[in-house]
Amino acid sequence: MSFIKEFWMFLRVRKKYWLLPIIIVLVIFGGLIVLTQGTAVAPFIYTIF
């Protein structure tokens, strides 16, 4: 949790709010790949990249 808190403080101090949507999308895609690993959905996820 300290990493998330420190990252949020970095975004606030440096005014880098535009990074937040990029990080959220990367976390969602990463979680989707981990959760669907080895299922029939995996080939469709890999075609996105």
mmCIF entry with sequence, helices, sheets and N, C-alpha, C, O atoms, coordinates in Angstrom:
data_MODEL
# 
_entry.id   MODEL 
# 
_entity.id                         1 
_entity.type                       polymer 
_entity.pdbx_number_of_molecules   1 
# 
_entity_poly.entity_id                      1 
_entity_poly.type                           'polypeptide(L)' 
_entity_poly.nstd_linkage                   no 
_entity_poly.nstd_monomer                   no 
_entity_poly.pdbx_seq_one_letter_code       MSFIKEFWMFLRVRKKYWLLPIIIVLVIFGGLIVLTQGTAVAPFIYTIF 
_entity_poly.pdbx_seq_one_letter_code_can   MSFIKEFWMFLRVRKKYWLLPIIIVLVIFGGLIVLTQGTAVAPFIYTIF 
_entity_poly.pdbx_strand_id                 A 
# 
loop_
_entity_poly_seq.entity_id 
_entity_poly_seq.num 
_entity_poly_seq.mon_id 
_entity_poly_seq.hetero 
1 1  MET n 
1 2  SER n 
1 3  PHE n 
1 4  ILE n 
1 5  LYS n 
1 6  GLU n 
1 7  PHE n 
1 8  TRP n 
1 9  MET n 
1 10 PHE n 
1 11 LEU n 
1 12 ARG n 
1 13 VAL n 
1 14 ARG n 
1 15 LYS n 
1 16 LYS n 
1 17 TYR n 
1 18 TRP n 
1 19 LEU n 
1 20 LEU n 
1 21 PRO n 
1 22 ILE n 
1 23 ILE n 
1 24 ILE n 
1 25 VAL n 
1 26 LEU n 
1 27 VAL n 
1 28 ILE n 
1 29 PHE n 
1 30 GLY n 
1 31 GLY n 
1 32 LEU n 
1 33 ILE n 
1 34 VAL n 
1 35 LEU n 
1 36 THR n 
1 37 GLN n 
1 38 GLY n 
1 39 THR n 
1 40 ALA n 
1 41 VAL n 
1 42 ALA n 
1 43 PRO n 
1 44 PHE n 
1 45 ILE n 
1 46 TYR n 
1 47 THR n 
1 48 ILE n 
1 49 PHE n 
# 
_struct_asym.id          A 
_struct_asym.entity_id   1 
# 
loop_
_struct_conf.conf_type_id 
_struct_conf.id 
_struct_conf.pdbx_PDB_helix_id 
_struct_conf.beg_label_comp_id 
_struct_conf.beg_label_asym_id 
_struct_conf.beg_label_seq_id 
_struct_conf.pdbx_beg_PDB_ins_code 
_struct_conf.end_label_comp_id 
_struct_conf.end_label_asym_id 
_struct_conf.end_label_seq_id 
_struct_conf.pdbx_end_PDB_ins_code 
_struct_conf.beg_auth_comp_id 
_struct_conf.beg_auth_asym_id 
_struct_conf.beg_auth_seq_id 
_struct_conf.end_auth_comp_id 
_struct_conf.end_auth_asym_id 
_struct_conf.end_auth_seq_id 
_struct_conf.pdbx_PDB_helix_class 
_struct_conf.details 
_struct_conf.pdbx_PDB_helix_length 
HELX_P HELX_P1 AA1 SER A 2  ? ARG A 14 ? SER A 2  ARG A 14 1 ? 13 
HELX_P HELX_P2 AA2 LEU A 19 ? LEU A 35 ? LEU A 19 LEU A 35 1 ? 17 
HELX_P HELX_P3 AA3 ALA A 42 ? ILE A 48 ? ALA A 42 ILE A 48 1 ? 7  
# 
_struct_conf_type.id          HELX_P 
_struct_conf_type.criteria    ? 
_struct_conf_type.reference   ? 
# 
loop_
_atom_site.group_PDB 
_atom_site.id 
_atom_site.type_symbol 
_atom_site.label_atom_id 
_atom_site.label_alt_id 
_atom_site.label_comp_id 
_atom_site.label_asym_id 
_atom_site.label_entity_id 
_atom_site.label_seq_id 
_atom_site.pdbx_PDB_ins_code 
_atom_site.Cartn_x 
_atom_site.Cartn_y 
_atom_site.Cartn_z 
_atom_site.occupancy 
_atom_site.B_iso_or_equiv 
_atom_site.pdbx_formal_charge 
_atom_site.auth_seq_id 
_atom_site.auth_comp_id 
_atom_site.auth_asym_id 
_atom_site.auth_atom_id 
_atom_site.pdbx_PDB_model_num 
ATOM 1   N N  . MET A 1 1  ? 0.813   -1.197  0.000   1.00 0.00 ? 1  MET A N  1 
ATOM 2   C CA . MET A 1 1  ? 0.000   0.000   0.000   1.00 0.00 ? 1  MET A CA 1 
ATOM 3   C C  . MET A 1 1  ? 0.857   1.262   0.000   1.00 0.00 ? 1  MET A C  1 
ATOM 4   O O  . MET A 1 1  ? 0.422   2.298   -0.502  1.00 0.00 ? 1  MET A O  1 
ATOM 5   N N  . SER A 1 2  ? 2.056   1.195   0.548   1.00 0.00 ? 2  SER A N  1 
ATOM 6   C CA . SER A 1 2  ? 2.880   2.400   0.597   1.00 0.00 ? 2  SER A CA 1 
ATOM 7   C C  . SER A 1 2  ? 3.286   2.843   -0.808  1.00 0.00 ? 2  SER A C  1 
ATOM 8   O O  . SER A 1 2  ? 3.463   4.035   -1.058  1.00 0.00 ? 2  SER A O  1 
ATOM 9   N N  . PHE A 1 3  ? 3.434   1.884   -1.723  1.00 0.00 ? 3  PHE A N  1 
ATOM 10  C CA . PHE A 1 3  ? 3.776   2.247   -3.100  1.00 0.00 ? 3  PHE A CA 1 
ATOM 11  C C  . PHE A 1 3  ? 2.656   3.066   -3.735  1.00 0.00 ? 3  PHE A C  1 
ATOM 12  O O  . PHE A 1 3  ? 2.913   4.062   -4.411  1.00 0.00 ? 3  PHE A O  1 
ATOM 13  N N  . ILE A 1 4  ? 1.423   2.643   -3.515  1.00 0.00 ? 4  ILE A N  1 
ATOM 14  C CA . ILE A 1 4  ? 0.283   3.364   -4.091  1.00 0.00 ? 4  ILE A CA 1 
ATOM 15  C C  . ILE A 1 4  ? 0.189   4.765   -3.493  1.00 0.00 ? 4  ILE A C  1 
ATOM 16  O O  . ILE A 1 4  ? -0.054  5.737   -4.208  1.00 0.00 ? 4  ILE A O  1 
ATOM 17  N N  . LYS A 1 5  ? 0.380   4.862   -2.193  1.00 0.00 ? 5  LYS A N  1 
ATOM 18  C CA . LYS A 1 5  ? 0.326   6.164   -1.529  1.00 0.00 ? 5  LYS A CA 1 
ATOM 19  C C  . LYS A 1 5  ? 1.451   7.071   -2.036  1.00 0.00 ? 5  LYS A C  1 
ATOM 20  O O  . LYS A 1 5  ? 1.226   8.252   -2.299  1.00 0.00 ? 5  LYS A O  1 
ATOM 21  N N  . GLU A 1 6  ? 2.644   6.525   -2.169  1.00 0.00 ? 6  GLU A N  1 
ATOM 22  C CA . GLU A 1 6  ? 3.771   7.306   -2.652  1.00 0.00 ? 6  GLU A CA 1 
ATOM 23  C C  . GLU A 1 6  ? 3.564   7.729   -4.113  1.00 0.00 ? 6  GLU A C  1 
ATOM 24  O O  . GLU A 1 6  ? 3.907   8.850   -4.489  1.00 0.00 ? 6  GLU A O  1 
ATOM 25  N N  . PHE A 1 7  ? 3.007   6.839   -4.926  1.00 0.00 ? 7  PHE A N  1 
ATOM 26  C CA . PHE A 1 7  ? 2.736   7.171   -6.324  1.00 0.00 ? 7  PHE A CA 1 
ATOM 27  C C  . PHE A 1 7  ? 1.688   8.277   -6.418  1.00 0.00 ? 7  PHE A C  1 
ATOM 28  O O  . PHE A 1 7  ? 1.818   9.188   -7.236  1.00 0.00 ? 7  PHE A O  1 
ATOM 29  N N  . TRP A 1 8  ? 0.652   8.201   -5.588  1.00 0.00 ? 8  TRP A N  1 
ATOM 30  C CA . TRP A 1 8  ? -0.374  9.237   -5.580  1.00 0.00 ? 8  TRP A CA 1 
ATOM 31  C C  . TRP A 1 8  ? 0.212   10.588  -5.173  1.00 0.00 ? 8  TRP A C  1 
ATOM 32  O O  . TRP A 1 8  ? -0.143  11.618  -5.747  1.00 0.00 ? 8  TRP A O  1 
ATOM 33  N N  . MET A 1 9  ? 1.106   10.588  -4.187  1.00 0.00 ? 9  MET A N  1 
ATOM 34  C CA . MET A 1 9  ? 1.752   11.833  -3.768  1.00 0.00 ? 9  MET A CA 1 
ATOM 35  C C  . MET A 1 9  ? 2.621   12.395  -4.900  1.00 0.00 ? 9  MET A C  1 
ATOM 36  O O  . MET A 1 9  ? 2.675   13.608  -5.101  1.00 0.00 ? 9  MET A O  1 
ATOM 37  N N  . PHE A 1 10 ? 3.296   11.511  -5.633  1.00 0.00 ? 10 PHE A N  1 
ATOM 38  C CA . PHE A 1 10 ? 4.096   11.942  -6.783  1.00 0.00 ? 10 PHE A CA 1 
ATOM 39  C C  . PHE A 1 10 ? 3.209   12.614  -7.828  1.00 0.00 ? 10 PHE A C  1 
ATOM 40  O O  . PHE A 1 10 ? 3.561   13.665  -8.364  1.00 0.00 ? 10 PHE A O  1 
ATOM 41  N N  . LEU A 1 11 ? 2.048   11.999  -8.117  1.00 0.00 ? 11 LEU A N  1 
ATOM 42  C CA . LEU A 1 11 ? 1.141   12.580  -9.109  1.00 0.00 ? 11 LEU A CA 1 
ATOM 43  C C  . LEU A 1 11 ? 0.631   13.943  -8.665  1.00 0.00 ? 11 LEU A C  1 
ATOM 44  O O  . LEU A 1 11 ? 0.509   14.858  -9.480  1.00 0.00 ? 11 LEU A O  1 
ATOM 45  N N  . ARG A 1 12 ? 0.336   14.081  -7.386  1.00 0.00 ? 12 ARG A N  1 
ATOM 46  C CA . ARG A 1 12 ? -0.190  15.348  -6.882  1.00 0.00 ? 12 ARG A CA 1 
ATOM 47  C C  . ARG A 1 12 ? 0.865   16.442  -6.890  1.00 0.00 ? 12 ARG A C  1 
ATOM 48  O O  . ARG A 1 12 ? 0.583   17.574  -7.283  1.00 0.00 ? 12 ARG A O  1 
ATOM 49  N N  . VAL A 1 13 ? 2.080   16.112  -6.459  1.00 0.00 ? 13 VAL A N  1 
ATOM 50  C CA . VAL A 1 13 ? 3.128   17.131  -6.359  1.00 0.00 ? 13 VAL A CA 1 
ATOM 51  C C  . VAL A 1 13 ? 3.588   17.577  -7.743  1.00 0.00 ? 13 VAL A C  1 
ATOM 52  O O  . VAL A 1 13 ? 3.769   18.770  -7.988  1.00 0.00 ? 13 VAL A O  1 
ATOM 53  N N  . ARG A 1 14 ? 3.774   16.625  -8.636  1.00 0.00 ? 14 ARG A N  1 
ATOM 54  C CA . ARG A 1 14 ? 4.300   16.947  -9.968  1.00 0.00 ? 14 ARG A CA 1 
ATOM 55  C C  . ARG A 1 14 ? 3.214   17.329  -10.977 1.00 0.00 ? 14 ARG A C  1 
ATOM 56  O O  . ARG A 1 14 ? 3.522   17.668  -12.120 1.00 0.00 ? 14 ARG A O  1 
ATOM 57  N N  . LYS A 1 15 ? 1.949   17.277  -10.561 1.00 0.00 ? 15 LYS A N  1 
ATOM 58  C CA . LYS A 1 15 ? 0.807   17.611  -11.429 1.00 0.00 ? 15 LYS A CA 1 
ATOM 59  C C  . LYS A 1 15 ? 0.788   16.728  -12.681 1.00 0.00 ? 15 LYS A C  1 
ATOM 60  O O  . LYS A 1 15 ? 0.599   17.217  -13.795 1.00 0.00 ? 15 LYS A O  1 
ATOM 61  N N  . LYS A 1 16 ? 0.983   15.444  -12.484 1.00 0.00 ? 16 LYS A N  1 
ATOM 62  C CA . LYS A 1 16 ? 1.008   14.474  -13.585 1.00 0.00 ? 16 LYS A CA 1 
ATOM 63  C C  . LYS A 1 16 ? -0.278  13.654  -13.595 1.00 0.00 ? 16 LYS A C  1 
ATOM 64  O O  . LYS A 1 16 ? -0.231  12.426  -13.672 1.00 0.00 ? 16 LYS A O  1 
ATOM 65  N N  . TYR A 1 17 ? -1.415  14.319  -13.519 1.00 0.00 ? 17 TYR A N  1 
ATOM 66  C CA . TYR A 1 17 ? -2.693  13.622  -13.465 1.00 0.00 ? 17 TYR A CA 1 
ATOM 67  C C  . TYR A 1 17 ? -3.008  12.865  -14.750 1.00 0.00 ? 17 TYR A C  1 
ATOM 68  O O  . TYR A 1 17 ? -3.835  11.954  -14.743 1.00 0.00 ? 17 TYR A O  1 
ATOM 69  N N  . TRP A 1 18 ? -2.360  13.230  -15.850 1.00 0.00 ? 18 TRP A N  1 
ATOM 70  C CA . TRP A 1 18 ? -2.605  12.550  -17.116 1.00 0.00 ? 18 TRP A CA 1 
ATOM 71  C C  . TRP A 1 18 ? -2.073  11.117  -17.090 1.00 0.00 ? 18 TRP A C  1 
ATOM 72  O O  . TRP A 1 18 ? -2.463  10.309  -17.933 1.00 0.00 ? 18 TRP A O  1 
ATOM 73  N N  . LEU A 1 19 ? -1.199  10.786  -16.153 1.00 0.00 ? 19 LEU A N  1 
ATOM 74  C CA . LEU A 1 19 ? -0.678  9.421   -16.042 1.00 0.00 ? 19 LEU A CA 1 
ATOM 75  C C  . LEU A 1 19 ? -1.695  8.464   -15.426 1.00 0.00 ? 19 LEU A C  1 
ATOM 76  O O  . LEU A 1 19 ? -1.621  7.257   -15.655 1.00 0.00 ? 19 LEU A O  1 
ATOM 77  N N  . LEU A 1 20 ? -2.625  8.978   -14.663 1.00 0.00 ? 20 LEU A N  1 
ATOM 78  C CA . LEU A 1 20 ? -3.575  8.135   -13.942 1.00 0.00 ? 20 LEU A CA 1 
ATOM 79  C C  . LEU A 1 20 ? -4.419  7.245   -14.853 1.00 0.00 ? 20 LEU A C  1 
ATOM 80  O O  . LEU A 1 20 ? -4.532  6.055   -14.559 1.00 0.00 ? 20 LEU A O  1 
ATOM 81  N N  . PRO A 1 21 ? -5.020  7.738   -15.940 1.00 0.00 ? 21 PRO A N  1 
ATOM 82  C CA . PRO A 1 21 ? -5.791  6.840   -16.812 1.00 0.00 ? 21 PRO A CA 1 
ATOM 83  C C  . PRO A 1 21 ? -4.936  5.748   -17.457 1.00 0.00 ? 21 PRO A C  1 
ATOM 84  O O  . PRO A 1 21 ? -5.401  4.625   -17.650 1.00 0.00 ? 21 PRO A O  1 
ATOM 85  N N  . ILE A 1 22 ? -3.699  6.075   -17.786 1.00 0.00 ? 22 ILE A N  1 
ATOM 86  C CA . ILE A 1 22 ? -2.805  5.081   -18.381 1.00 0.00 ? 22 ILE A CA 1 
ATOM 87  C C  . ILE A 1 22 ? -2.525  3.958   -17.387 1.00 0.00 ? 22 ILE A C  1 
ATOM 88  O O  . ILE A 1 22 ? -2.562  2.783   -17.750 1.00 0.00 ? 22 ILE A O  1 
ATOM 89  N N  . ILE A 1 23 ? -2.248  4.310   -16.152 1.00 0.00 ? 23 ILE A N  1 
ATOM 90  C CA . ILE A 1 23 ? -1.960  3.319   -15.119 1.00 0.00 ? 23 ILE A CA 1 
ATOM 91  C C  . ILE A 1 23 ? -3.190  2.458   -14.853 1.00 0.00 ? 23 ILE A C  1 
ATOM 92  O O  . ILE A 1 23 ? -3.070  1.244   -14.688 1.00 0.00 ? 23 ILE A O  1 
ATOM 93  N N  . ILE A 1 24 ? -4.365  3.070   -14.812 1.00 0.00 ? 24 ILE A N  1 
ATOM 94  C CA . ILE A 1 24 ? -5.594  2.317   -14.554 1.00 0.00 ? 24 ILE A CA 1 
ATOM 95  C C  . ILE A 1 24 ? -5.853  1.304   -15.666 1.00 0.00 ? 24 ILE A C  1 
ATOM 96  O O  . ILE A 1 24 ? -6.209  0.159   -15.387 1.00 0.00 ? 24 ILE A O  1 
ATOM 97  N N  . VAL A 1 25 ? -5.679  1.711   -16.917 1.00 0.00 ? 25 VAL A N  1 
ATOM 98  C CA . VAL A 1 25 ? -5.893  0.793   -18.040 1.00 0.00 ? 25 VAL A CA 1 
ATOM 99  C C  . VAL A 1 25 ? -4.886  -0.351  -18.001 1.00 0.00 ? 25 VAL A C  1 
ATOM 100 O O  . VAL A 1 25 ? -5.251  -1.499  -18.253 1.00 0.00 ? 25 VAL A O  1 
ATOM 101 N N  . LEU A 1 26 ? -3.630  -0.058  -17.691 1.00 0.00 ? 26 LEU A N  1 
ATOM 102 C CA . LEU A 1 26 ? -2.620  -1.111  -17.601 1.00 0.00 ? 26 LEU A CA 1 
ATOM 103 C C  . LEU A 1 26 ? -2.934  -2.111  -16.486 1.00 0.00 ? 26 LEU A C  1 
ATOM 104 O O  . LEU A 1 26 ? -2.738  -3.315  -16.651 1.00 0.00 ? 26 LEU A O  1 
ATOM 105 N N  . VAL A 1 27 ? -3.418  -1.608  -15.359 1.00 0.00 ? 27 VAL A N  1 
ATOM 106 C CA . VAL A 1 27 ? -3.776  -2.498  -14.248 1.00 0.00 ? 27 VAL A CA 1 
ATOM 107 C C  . VAL A 1 27 ? -4.975  -3.372  -14.625 1.00 0.00 ? 27 VAL A C  1 
ATOM 108 O O  . VAL A 1 27 ? -5.002  -4.558  -14.296 1.00 0.00 ? 27 VAL A O  1 
ATOM 109 N N  . ILE A 1 28 ? -5.951  -2.803  -15.301 1.00 0.00 ? 28 ILE A N  1 
ATOM 110 C CA . ILE A 1 28 ? -7.126  -3.577  -15.717 1.00 0.00 ? 28 ILE A CA 1 
ATOM 111 C C  . ILE A 1 28 ? -6.726  -4.666  -16.701 1.00 0.00 ? 28 ILE A C  1 
ATOM 112 O O  . ILE A 1 28 ? -7.141  -5.815  -16.551 1.00 0.00 ? 28 ILE A O  1 
ATOM 113 N N  . PHE A 1 29 ? -5.916  -4.318  -17.715 1.00 0.00 ? 29 PHE A N  1 
ATOM 114 C CA . PHE A 1 29 ? -5.477  -5.327  -18.674 1.00 0.00 ? 29 PHE A CA 1 
ATOM 115 C C  . PHE A 1 29 ? -4.621  -6.396  -18.010 1.00 0.00 ? 29 PHE A C  1 
ATOM 116 O O  . PHE A 1 29 ? -4.756  -7.580  -18.319 1.00 0.00 ? 29 PHE A O  1 
ATOM 117 N N  . GLY A 1 30 ? -3.748  -5.991  -17.107 1.00 0.00 ? 30 GLY A N  1 
ATOM 118 C CA . GLY A 1 30 ? -2.918  -6.958  -16.389 1.00 0.00 ? 30 GLY A CA 1 
ATOM 119 C C  . GLY A 1 30 ? -3.753  -7.905  -15.559 1.00 0.00 ? 30 GLY A C  1 
ATOM 120 O O  . GLY A 1 30 ? -3.512  -9.112  -15.563 1.00 0.00 ? 30 GLY A O  1 
ATOM 121 N N  . GLY A 1 31 ? -4.736  -7.375  -14.846 1.00 0.00 ? 31 GLY A N  1 
ATOM 122 C CA . GLY A 1 31 ? -5.625  -8.220  -14.052 1.00 0.00 ? 31 GLY A CA 1 
ATOM 123 C C  . GLY A 1 31 ? -6.452  -9.145  -14.923 1.00 0.00 ? 31 GLY A C  1 
ATOM 124 O O  . GLY A 1 31 ? -6.691  -10.296 -14.557 1.00 0.00 ? 31 GLY A O  1 
ATOM 125 N N  . LEU A 1 32 ? -6.887  -8.656  -16.066 1.00 0.00 ? 32 LEU A N  1 
ATOM 126 C CA . LEU A 1 32 ? -7.660  -9.480  -16.990 1.00 0.00 ? 32 LEU A CA 1 
ATOM 127 C C  . LEU A 1 32 ? -6.824  -10.639 -17.523 1.00 0.00 ? 32 LEU A C  1 
ATOM 128 O O  . LEU A 1 32 ? -7.311  -11.766 -17.621 1.00 0.00 ? 32 LEU A O  1 
ATOM 129 N N  . ILE A 1 33 ? -5.596  -10.371 -17.859 1.00 0.00 ? 33 ILE A N  1 
ATOM 130 C CA . ILE A 1 33 ? -4.716  -11.436 -18.363 1.00 0.00 ? 33 ILE A CA 1 
ATOM 131 C C  . ILE A 1 33 ? -4.430  -12.462 -17.281 1.00 0.00 ? 33 ILE A C  1 
ATOM 132 O O  . ILE A 1 33 ? -4.417  -13.662 -17.556 1.00 0.00 ? 33 ILE A O  1 
ATOM 133 N N  . VAL A 1 34 ? -4.199  -12.009 -16.054 1.00 0.00 ? 34 VAL A N  1 
ATOM 134 C CA . VAL A 1 34 ? -3.922  -12.947 -14.954 1.00 0.00 ? 34 VAL A CA 1 
ATOM 135 C C  . VAL A 1 34 ? -5.152  -13.788 -14.636 1.00 0.00 ? 34 VAL A C  1 
ATOM 136 O O  . VAL A 1 34 ? -5.037  -14.994 -14.419 1.00 0.00 ? 34 VAL A O  1 
ATOM 137 N N  . LEU A 1 35 ? -6.327  -13.164 -14.607 1.00 0.00 ? 35 LEU A N  1 
ATOM 138 C CA . LEU A 1 35 ? -7.539  -13.888 -14.240 1.00 0.00 ? 35 LEU A CA 1 
ATOM 139 C C  . LEU A 1 35 ? -7.989  -14.878 -15.313 1.00 0.00 ? 35 LEU A C  1 
ATOM 140 O O  . LEU A 1 35 ? -8.595  -15.901 -14.992 1.00 0.00 ? 35 LEU A O  1 
ATOM 141 N N  . THR A 1 36 ? -7.701  -14.588 -16.577 1.00 0.00 ? 36 THR A N  1 
ATOM 142 C CA . THR A 1 36 ? -8.169  -15.464 -17.652 1.00 0.00 ? 36 THR A CA 1 
ATOM 143 C C  . THR A 1 36 ? -7.063  -16.341 -18.211 1.00 0.00 ? 36 THR A C  1 
ATOM 144 O O  . THR A 1 36 ? -7.209  -16.913 -19.292 1.00 0.00 ? 36 THR A O  1 
ATOM 145 N N  . GLN A 1 37 ? -5.976  -16.451 -17.497 1.00 0.00 ? 37 GLN A N  1 
ATOM 146 C CA . GLN A 1 37 ? -4.863  -17.261 -17.965 1.00 0.00 ? 37 GLN A CA 1 
ATOM 147 C C  . GLN A 1 37 ? -5.297  -18.727 -18.086 1.00 0.00 ? 37 GLN A C  1 
ATOM 148 O O  . GLN A 1 37 ? -5.815  -19.321 -17.140 1.00 0.00 ? 37 GLN A O  1 
ATOM 149 N N  . GLY A 1 38 ? -5.074  -19.279 -19.259 1.00 0.00 ? 38 GLY A N  1 
ATOM 150 C CA . GLY A 1 38 ? -5.401  -20.684 -19.469 1.00 0.00 ? 38 GLY A CA 1 
ATOM 151 C C  . GLY A 1 38 ? -6.850  -20.938 -19.832 1.00 0.00 ? 38 GLY A C  1 
ATOM 152 O O  . GLY A 1 38 ? -7.282  -22.091 -19.837 1.00 0.00 ? 38 GLY A O  1 
ATOM 153 N N  . THR A 1 39 ? -7.604  -19.916 -20.130 1.00 0.00 ? 39 THR A N  1 
ATOM 154 C CA . THR A 1 39 ? -9.008  -20.122 -20.503 1.00 0.00 ? 39 THR A CA 1 
ATOM 155 C C  . THR A 1 39 ? -9.193  -19.851 -21.990 1.00 0.00 ? 39 THR A C  1 
ATOM 156 O O  . THR A 1 39 ? -8.235  -19.542 -22.700 1.00 0.00 ? 39 THR A O  1 
ATOM 157 N N  . ALA A 1 40 ? -10.389 -19.965 -22.437 1.00 0.00 ? 40 ALA A N  1 
ATOM 158 C CA . ALA A 1 40 ? -10.698 -19.741 -23.849 1.00 0.00 ? 40 ALA A CA 1 
ATOM 159 C C  . ALA A 1 40 ? -10.659 -18.263 -24.210 1.00 0.00 ? 40 ALA A C  1 
ATOM 160 O O  . ALA A 1 40 ? -10.643 -17.926 -25.394 1.00 0.00 ? 40 ALA A O  1 
ATOM 161 N N  . VAL A 1 41 ? -10.645 -17.378 -23.231 1.00 0.00 ? 41 VAL A N  1 
ATOM 162 C CA . VAL A 1 41 ? -10.637 -15.947 -23.492 1.00 0.00 ? 41 VAL A CA 1 
ATOM 163 C C  . VAL A 1 41 ? -9.234  -15.448 -23.835 1.00 0.00 ? 41 VAL A C  1 
ATOM 164 O O  . VAL A 1 41 ? -9.095  -14.408 -24.478 1.00 0.00 ? 41 VAL A O  1 
ATOM 165 N N  . ALA A 1 42 ? -8.207  -16.162 -23.422 1.00 0.00 ? 42 ALA A N  1 
ATOM 166 C CA . ALA A 1 42 ? -6.818  -15.725 -23.590 1.00 0.00 ? 42 ALA A CA 1 
ATOM 167 C C  . ALA A 1 42 ? -6.456  -15.385 -25.036 1.00 0.00 ? 42 ALA A C  1 
ATOM 168 O O  . ALA A 1 42 ? -5.826  -14.348 -25.247 1.00 0.00 ? 42 ALA A O  1 
ATOM 169 N N  . PRO A 1 43 ? -6.810  -16.186 -26.047 1.00 0.00 ? 43 PRO A N  1 
ATOM 170 C CA . PRO A 1 43 ? -6.432  -15.806 -27.418 1.00 0.00 ? 43 PRO A CA 1 
ATOM 171 C C  . PRO A 1 43 ? -7.032  -14.472 -27.863 1.00 0.00 ? 43 PRO A C  1 
ATOM 172 O O  . PRO A 1 43 ? -6.421  -13.757 -28.658 1.00 0.00 ? 43 PRO A O  1 
ATOM 173 N N  . PHE A 1 44 ? -8.199  -14.136 -27.371 1.00 0.00 ? 44 PHE A N  1 
ATOM 174 C CA . PHE A 1 44 ? -8.828  -12.872 -27.750 1.00 0.00 ? 44 PHE A CA 1 
ATOM 175 C C  . PHE A 1 44 ? -8.131  -11.694 -27.084 1.00 0.00 ? 44 PHE A C  1 
ATOM 176 O O  . PHE A 1 44 ? -8.059  -10.613 -27.669 1.00 0.00 ? 44 PHE A O  1 
ATOM 177 N N  . ILE A 1 45 ? -7.616  -11.881 -25.868 1.00 0.00 ? 45 ILE A N  1 
ATOM 178 C CA . ILE A 1 45 ? -6.910  -10.821 -25.176 1.00 0.00 ? 45 ILE A CA 1 
ATOM 179 C C  . ILE A 1 45 ? -5.593  -10.546 -25.881 1.00 0.00 ? 45 ILE A C  1 
ATOM 180 O O  . ILE A 1 45 ? -5.210  -9.386  -26.037 1.00 0.00 ? 45 ILE A O  1 
ATOM 181 N N  . TYR A 1 46 ? -4.896  -11.582 -26.307 1.00 0.00 ? 46 TYR A N  1 
ATOM 182 C CA . TYR A 1 46 ? -3.601  -11.391 -26.949 1.00 0.00 ? 46 TYR A CA 1 
ATOM 183 C C  . TYR A 1 46 ? -3.715  -10.739 -28.313 1.00 0.00 ? 46 TYR A C  1 
ATOM 184 O O  . TYR A 1 46 ? -2.742  -10.159 -28.795 1.00 0.00 ? 46 TYR A O  1 
ATOM 185 N N  . THR A 1 47 ? -4.868  -10.817 -28.945 1.00 0.00 ? 47 THR A N  1 
ATOM 186 C CA . THR A 1 47 ? -5.020  -10.141 -30.233 1.00 0.00 ? 47 THR A CA 1 
ATOM 187 C C  . THR A 1 47 ? -5.140  -8.632  -30.070 1.00 0.00 ? 47 THR A C  1 
ATOM 188 O O  . THR A 1 47 ? -4.918  -7.886  -31.024 1.00 0.00 ? 47 THR A O  1 
ATOM 189 N N  . ILE A 1 48 ? -5.489  -8.175  -28.868 1.00 0.00 ? 48 ILE A N  1 
ATOM 190 C CA . ILE A 1 48 ? -5.560  -6.731  -28.617 1.00 0.00 ? 48 ILE A CA 1 
ATOM 191 C C  . ILE A 1 48 ? -4.163  -6.118  -28.735 1.00 0.00 ? 48 ILE A C  1 
ATOM 192 O O  . ILE A 1 48 ? -4.005  -4.994  -29.211 1.00 0.00 ? 48 ILE A O  1 
ATOM 193 N N  . PHE A 1 49 ? -3.162  -6.866  -28.298 1.00 0.00 ? 49 PHE A N  1 
ATOM 194 C CA . PHE A 1 49 ? -1.802  -6.346  -28.321 1.00 0.00 ? 49 PHE A CA 1 
ATOM 195 C C  . PHE A 1 49 ? -1.119  -6.748  -29.596 1.00 0.00 ? 49 PHE A C  1 
ATOM 196 O O  . PHE A 1 49 ? 0.044   -6.404  -29.809 1.00 0.00 ? 49 PHE A O  1 
# 
